[in-house]
Amino acid sequence: MIAAKTPRELTFADVTADTGPTGLRVEGTIPDWLHGSFVRNGSARYSFGPVELRHWFDGMAFLQRFAFSNSQVNYTSRFIRSDSYRAALEGRAEYQSFATPAARSLSSWLAGLALSNLTDNTNVNVVRYGESCVALTEVGLPRCFDPQTLDTLAPLKFNDDLGLGPTTAHPVRCGDAWVNYTLKLGLHNEYVVWRMSANGAREVLARIPSKRPAYVHSIGASARYAVLIEYPYRFDPIAMLLQAKPFIENFQWNGGESLIHLIHLKGEAAPVTCAAEPFFCFHHVSTFDDGDSVVIDLVGYDDASIVTDLYLDRVCETAPAAPGLSLRRYRAPLNGQDADRQTLLNARIELPRVDVRAERPRYVYAPRMGVGESFTDGILQIDTASAAQRVWERPDESPGEAIFVPKPGSTGETDGVVLFVALNAREQRSALVVLDAATFEERARAWAPAMLPIGFHGQFWSATER
């Protein structure tokens, strides 16, 4: 670990080695029905001698697996052995990442023009595409990994000729298929919204042109519509190629309207576009159909300043300002009229999760962003129907993303447990925490052998999904 003093600095401290598999000491009682693996992904190392990564989103991908069996927990962690990771270990800054430039040289500039030096650091999320467990980022191919050992495998090859381009690391599950988009750049830029079936082939649902594309971190989907929102945080693709800047430094906030695109999942209607006030969003929460409208719950900001507030030199010093940060609901009419906004809760939350089984999820689980020395300082359970909140908080502890795991055979949105990793700054180590979703009381925790990164996103895969 790198030297660090405050809880905020410890949150972004370097991890330098793989761990395990090793059994963890459990306090309390883990439900005997909890069998499977909680697999997480996220940034874990930023400093490699001469190579210094600049942004939280640039850290090298680090997979963690908490395996549950017979009320015990076994832990394994592995860095993804990407080309970007291997180059950094050797002190070479060859790859253009989210906010860190490649080395300054004619060869790196030419590589940037050819888009051949984009990072393959898949550090954002994990999903199962058919039989493959893959780690995802916003550029490049998904990277396969072994779900038991977390060993790095080959990149996933899509079974089609759609090609690559900027995308999201948040595909949405719709039945047996996944929905996402790929941004195609050229003389005529377009978002290609697609659905991927079990055989790995992507079927194009719609092509949406955009002269100056936006930064789109996630998408949504109801039973009938995919939702892609263009925020007024846009870039000029030609300038992006010529200047060869890091990905996000090509985007500028212009304060124009946001555009909500509704794409029919069965192609039975042309895409519909609704306008909304200027805002920015990393993460959709849930999406559902409601009569002649599509309802989109998301975590919104008044502008995109949160992106620059997450540069490491800033976020290690002070809390992001996050203007307007709130849980919001947008109602987008299918006739293309302007979308209406409702603020469900004014709260400093991020990394939201819900019970994915629910057609209209009522409860949202999310870390609370701190305003003092801690980057996060609690986990909220938010009732979107009443705005009531439950809070888990513990002195000196900073939690990451919290996921809901339903009890087998249950149907209720609080009939299960909530899992997350919390960093204890005083003891300088981390624990996997298990909450009862109905009472929001801590049922158990499993202490890790060291401090773990707060990370980004994870999934629980039951033992039957091996």
C-alpha positions in Angstrom: 0.0 0.0 0.0 1.1 3.6 -0.6 1.5 5.9 2.4 -1.7 7.6 3.2 -3.2 9.4 6.2 -6.8 10.5 5.8 -9.8 8.1 5.2 -10.2 9.9 1.8 -6.6 9.2 0.8 -6.9 5.6 2.0 -9.8 5.0 -0.3 -7.6 5.6 -3.3 -4.4 3.9 -2.0 -2.6 1.5 -4.2 -3.1 -2.3 -4.0 0.0 -3.9 -5.4 -0.5 -7.7 -5.2 -3.0 -10.5 -5.8 -4.5 -12.3 -2.8 -5.8 -15.8 -2.0 -7.7 -17.8 -2.2 -8.0 -17.5 1.6 -10.7 -18.0 4.2 -12.0 -14.9 6.0 -12.8 -14.5 9.7 -16.6 -14.0 10.0 -18.3 -12.0 12.8 -22.0 -12.6 13.2 -24.0 -15.1 11.1 -24.2 -15.3 7.4 -27.5 -16.7 6.2 -27.2 -20.4 5.4 -29.1 -19.8 2.1 -26.4 -17.5 0.7 -24.5 -19.7 -1.7 -22.5 -18.3 -4.7 -20.0 -15.6 -5.5 -20.0 -11.8 -5.1 -17.5 -10.7 -7.9 -16.4 -7.1 -8.0 -14.3 -5.0 -10.4 -12.7 -1.6 -10.1 -9.6 0.6 -10.0 -6.9 -0.6 -7.5 -3.5 0.8 -8.6 -2.5 4.2 -9.9 1.2 4.5 -9.4 3.8 2.5 -11.4 7.1 4.4 -10.9 7.3 6.7 -13.9 3.7 5.9 -14.9 1.2 7.9 -12.7 -2.5 7.5 -13.5 -4.5 10.7 -13.0 -8.1 9.8 -12.5 -10.1 7.4 -10.3 -11.5 5.9 -13.6 -7.9 5.2 -14.8 -6.7 2.7 -12.1 -5.8 -0.8 -13.1 -8.6 -3.4 -13.1 -8.7 -5.5 -10.0 -11.2 -8.4 -9.6 -12.4 -9.6 -6.2 -14.4 -12.7 -5.5 -16.2 -13.4 -2.2 -17.3 -17.0 -2.3 -20.1 -18.0 0.1 -20.7 -21.6 1.2 -22.0 -23.0 4.5 -22.0 -19.5 6.1 -18.3 -19.1 5.4 -16.5 -16.7 3.0 -13.5 -17.4 0.9 -11.7 -14.5 -0.8 -9.6 -14.2 -4.0 -8.3 -11.1 -5.8 -6.5 -10.8 -9.1 -5.3 -7.9 -11.3 -6.5 -8.3 -14.9 -3.4 -8.9 -17.0 -4.2 -6.5 -19.8 -1.6 -5.1 -22.2 -2.1 -1.7 -20.4 -1.3 -3.3 -17.0 1.8 -5.1 -18.3 3.1 -1.9 -19.9 2.6 0.1 -16.7 4.4 -2.6 -14.7 7.3 -2.1 -17.1 7.2 1.7 -16.7 5.7 2.3 -20.2 2.8 4.8 -20.6 1.8 3.4 -24.0 -2.0 3.6 -23.7 -4.4 6.4 -23.8 -6.8 6.0 -20.9 -9.9 7.8 -19.6 -8.0 10.8 -18.3 -4.3 9.9 -18.5 -2.4 10.6 -21.8 -0.1 8.2 -23.5 3.6 9.1 -23.6 4.4 12.1 -25.7 6.0 10.9 -28.9 5.4 10.9 -32.6 4.7 7.2 -32.5 2.1 7.6 -29.8 0.5 10.5 -31.6 0.2 8.3 -34.8 -1.2 5.5 -32.7 -3.8 7.8 -31.3 -4.8 8.9 -34.8 -5.4 5.2 -35.6 -7.1 4.6 -32.2 -4.7 1.8 -31.7 -3.4 2.9 -28.4 -6.7 3.0 -26.5 -6.5 1.2 -23.1 -7.7 -2.4 -22.8 -8.0 -1.9 -19.0 -11.4 -3.4 -18.3 -11.9 -1.9 -14.8 -15.6 -0.9 -14.6 -18.0 -3.9 -14.4 -18.5 -7.6 -14.7 -21.3 -9.5 -16.5 -22.1 -12.9 -17.9 -22.4 -13.0 -21.6 -23.7 -16.5 -22.2 -21.1 -18.9 -20.8 -18.5 -16.2 -20.6 -17.7 -14.1 -17.5 -16.3 -10.8 -18.7 -14.9 -7.6 -17.4 -16.1 -4.4 -19.1 -14.9 -0.9 -19.8 -16.1 1.9 -22.1 -13.7 1.2 -24.9 -12.2 -2.0 -26.4 -13.3 -5.6 -26.2 -14.7 -7.2 -23.0 -12.0 -9.3 -21.2 -13.0 -12.9 -20.3 -11.9 -14.3 -16.9 -12.2 -17.5 -15.0 -15.1 -17.0 -12.5 -13.5 -19.3 -9.9 -9.8 -18.4 -10.0 -10.3 -14.9 -11.6 -7.4 -15.7 -14.0 -7.3 -13.5 -17.0 -8.4 -15.1 -20.3 -8.7 -13.8 -23.9 -10.8 -10.9 -25.0 -14.3 -11.7 -25.9 -15.0 -11.7 -29.7 -18.5 -10.7 -30.7 -20.1 -13.0 -33.2 -20.9 -10.2 -35.7 -19.2 -7.5 -37.9 -20.5 -4.4 -36.0 -17.0 -3.5 -34.8 -15.8 -1.5 -31.8 -16.3 2.0 -30.5 -17.1 3.9 -27.3 -19.8 2.1 -25.4 -21.0 1.6 -21.9 -19.8 -0.9 -19.3 -23.5 -1.1 -18.2 -25.4 -3.3 -20.6 -29.0 -3.9 -19.5 -30.4 -7.4 -19.3 -33.7 -7.8 -21.2 -34.9 -11.4 -20.9 -32.3 -13.6 -22.4 -30.6 -10.7 -24.2 -28.4 -7.8 -23.4 -29.0 -4.2 -24.7 -26.2 -1.6 -25.1 -24.9 0.8 -27.8 -21.7 1.3 -29.8 -20.7 4.8 -30.9 -19.5 4.7 -34.6 -17.3 7.7 -35.4 -16.6 9.1 -38.9 -18.0 11.6 -41.3 -21.4 10.8 -39.9 -21.4 9.8 -36.3 -24.1 7.6 -34.9 -25.1 5.6 -31.8 -25.8 2.0 -32.8 -28.2 0.6 -30.3 -28.1 -3.2 -30.2 -29.4 -6.3 -28.6 -27.1 -9.3 -28.1 -28.5 -12.7 -28.0 -27.0 -15.8 -26.3 -25.0 -16.7 -29.4 -23.0 -13.5 -29.1 -24.4 -11.8 -32.2 -25.5 -8.1 -31.9 -28.7 -7.2 -33.7 -29.0 -3.5 -34.5 -32.2 -1.9 -33.0 -31.6 1.7 -34.2 -29.0 4.1 -35.5 -29.2 7.6 -34.0 -27.1 10.2 -35.7 -25.2 12.8 -33.6 -23.0 15.6 -35.0 -21.3 16.1 -31.6 -21.7 12.9 -29.6 -22.2 13.0 -25.8 -20.5 11.1 -23.0 -23.0 8.3 -22.2 -21.9 6.2 -19.2 -24.9 4.0 -18.9 -28.3 3.3 -20.6 -31.6 2.0 -19.4 -34.3 -0.4 -20.7 -37.9 -1.0 -19.8 -39.9 -4.0 -21.0 -40.5 -2.3 -24.3 -37.9 0.5 -24.8 -34.2 1.0 -24.6 -33.3 4.5 -23.3 -30.2 6.4 -24.4 -29.7 10.0 -23.0 -27.4 12.5 -24.7 -26.3 15.1 -22.1 -24.8 18.4 -23.1 -21.3 17.1 -22.4 -20.2 16.6 -26.0 -17.1 16.4 -28.1 -15.9 17.0 -31.7 -14.7 13.6 -33.1 -12.3 15.3 -35.6 -10.6 17.3 -33.0 -10.4 14.2 -30.8 -8.5 12.4 -33.4 -6.1 15.3 -34.3 -5.3 16.3 -30.7 -4.9 12.8 -29.3 -6.0 13.8 -25.8 -7.2 11.4 -23.2 -10.7 10.3 -23.8 -12.7 12.5 -21.4 -10.6 15.6 -22.0 -12.2 16.0 -25.4 -15.6 16.7 -23.8 -17.0 20.1 -23.1 -20.2 21.2 -21.2 -22.3 23.4 -23.4 -25.4 23.8 -21.3 -27.8 22.8 -24.0 -30.8 20.6 -23.6 -30.5 16.9 -22.8 -32.0 14.5 -25.4 -33.8 11.3 -24.2 -34.0 8.7 -27.0 -36.6 5.9 -26.7 -35.8 2.9 -28.9 -38.4 0.2 -29.3 -36.9 -3.2 -28.4 -38.8 -5.1 -31.1 -38.5 -2.5 -33.8 -42.2 -1.9 -33.9 -41.8 1.9 -33.9 -39.2 4.5 -34.9 -37.1 6.0 -32.1 -38.7 8.8 -30.3 -36.7 11.8 -28.9 -37.7 13.9 -25.9 -36.0 17.0 -24.7 -35.2 17.7 -21.0 -33.3 20.4 -19.1 -29.5 20.3 -19.1 -28.2 17.7 -16.7 -25.6 14.9 -16.4 -25.7 11.3 -15.2 -23.4 8.4 -14.7 -25.9 5.8 -13.6 -29.4 4.9 -14.5 -31.3 3.3 -11.6 -34.3 1.7 -13.2 -36.6 2.2 -16.2 -40.3 1.1 -16.7 -43.2 1.7 -18.9 -46.2 3.7 -17.6 -49.1 4.1 -20.1 -48.0 6.4 -22.9 -44.6 7.3 -21.2 -41.3 5.7 -20.2 -40.2 6.5 -16.7 -36.5 6.8 -16.0 -35.0 6.9 -12.5 -31.4 8.0 -12.3 -28.8 9.8 -10.2 -28.5 13.2 -11.8 -26.2 16.3 -11.6 -26.8 19.9 -12.8 -23.6 19.8 -14.8 -20.6 17.5 -15.5 -18.1 19.0 -13.0 -18.2 15.7 -11.1 -16.0 14.2 -13.8 -13.1 16.6 -13.1 -13.7 16.5 -9.4 -12.7 12.8 -9.5 -9.2 13.5 -10.7 -7.0 11.9 -8.0 -5.3 15.1 -7.0 -8.7 16.6 -6.3 -10.7 13.8 -4.8 -8.0 12.8 -2.4 -8.1 16.4 -1.0 -11.7 17.4 -0.9 -15.3 16.1 -1.5 -16.7 16.7 -5.0 -19.1 19.7 -5.1 -21.6 17.6 -7.2 -24.1 20.4 -7.9 -27.7 19.3 -8.0 -26.8 15.7 -7.1 -30.1 13.9 -6.5 -32.2 10.9 -7.2 -34.4 12.0 -10.1 -37.3 10.6 -12.1 -37.9 11.7 -15.8 -41.1 10.9 -17.5 -40.6 10.7 -21.3 -43.8 10.8 -23.4 -43.9 8.5 -26.4 -45.3 11.3 -28.5 -41.9 13.1 -28.2 -43.0 16.0 -26.0 -40.6 17.4 -23.4 -39.8 15.1 -20.5 -41.0 16.0 -17.0 -38.6 15.9 -14.0 -39.4 14.9 -10.5 -36.8 15.0 -7.7 -37.3 11.8 -5.6 -34.7 12.7 -3.0 -32.0 15.3 -2.6 -29.1 13.2 -1.4 -25.4 12.8 -2.2 -25.6 9.2 -3.5 -23.9 7.3 -6.3 -23.4 3.7 -7.6 -27.2 2.9 -7.2 -28.5 -0.6 -7.3 -32.0 -2.2 -7.1 -33.7 -5.6 -7.1 -33.3 -6.4 -10.8 -36.2 -8.8 -10.7 -38.7 -6.0 -10.1 -40.5 -4.5 -13.0 -40.9 -1.2 -11.1 -38.2 -1.3 -8.4 -39.3 0.6 -5.2 -36.1 0.4 -3.2 -32.7 1.9 -4.2 -29.4 1.0 -2.4 -26.6 3.4 -2.7 -23.4 4.7 -0.9 -23.7 8.2 0.5 -20.9 10.5 -0.6 -19.1 12.1 2.3 -18.5 15.9 2.7 -15.7 15.5 5.2 -12.6 13.3 5.4 -14.4 10.2 4.0 -15.2 9.7 0.4 -18.3 7.7 1.4 -19.8 7.5 4.9 -22.9 5.3 4.7 -25.3 3.1 2.7 -28.8 4.3 2.1 -31.9 2.3 1.4 -34.3 4.7 -0.3 -38.0 4.0 -0.7 -38.9 5.8 -4.0 -42.6 5.7 -3.1 -42.4 7.6 0.2 -38.8 9.1 0.1 -38.2 7.3 3.5 -34.6 6.3 4.2 -32.8 3.7 6.2 -29.1 4.3 6.8 -26.2 2.0 7.7 -23.2 3.9 9.0 -20.3 3.0 11.2 -17.5 5.3 12.5 -14.4 5.3 10.4 -15.9 3.1 7.6 -16.3 4.0 3.9 -18.5 1.6 1.9 -18.6 0.9 -1.8 -21.4 -0.1 -4.1 -24.2 -2.1 -2.3 -26.0 -4.9 -4.1 -29.3 -6.6 -3.1 -29.3 -10.5 -3.2 -32.8 -12.0 -2.9 -33.4 -15.1 -0.8 -34.1 -18.0 -3.1 -37.8 -18.4 -3.7 -38.7 -15.0 -2.4 -40.5 -12.2 -4.3 -40.3 -9.2 -2.0 -37.8 -6.5 -2.7 -36.5 -6.5 0.9 -36.5 -10.3 1.4 -32.8 -10.9 1.2 -29.5 -9.3 2.1 -27.4 -6.3 1.0 -23.7 -6.9 0.3 -20.9 -4.3 0.2 -17.2 -3.8 1.0 -16.3 -1.2 3.6 -12.9 0.2 4.4 -12.1 0.8 8.1 -9.7 3.7 8.1 -8.8 3.4 11.7 -7.8 -0.3 11.4 -6.6 0.1 7.8 -8.4 -3.0 6.6 -11.6 -3.8 4.9 -14.6 -6.1 5.5 -17.4 -7.6 3.5 -20.6 -6.5 5.2 -23.9 -8.4 5.1 -27.1 -6.4 6.0 -30.6 -7.7 6.4 -32.5 -5.8 3.7 -35.7 -5.7 5.6 -34.3 -4.2 8.8 -31.1 -2.7 7.5 -29.2 -4.1 10.4 -25.8 -5.7 10.1 -26.0 -9.5 10.3 -22.4 -10.3 9.6 -19.0 -9.2 8.3 -16.0 -11.0 7.0 -12.7 -9.3 7.5 -10.3 -9.2 4.6 -6.6 -9.6 5.1 -5.8 -6.0 4.1 -7.4 -2.7 2.7 -9.4 -3.3 -0.4 -10.2 -0.7 -3.1 -13.7 0.9 -3.0 -14.0 -0.3 -6.6 -16.9 0.3 -9.0 -19.4 -2.4 -9.8 -20.1 -6.1 -9.0 -22.5 -8.9 -9.4 -23.7 -11.8 -7.3 -23.8 -15.1 -9.2 -25.5 -17.9 -7.4 -23.9 -21.4 -7.0 -26.2 -22.7 -9.7 -24.7 -20.2 -12.2 -21.2 -21.7 -12.0 
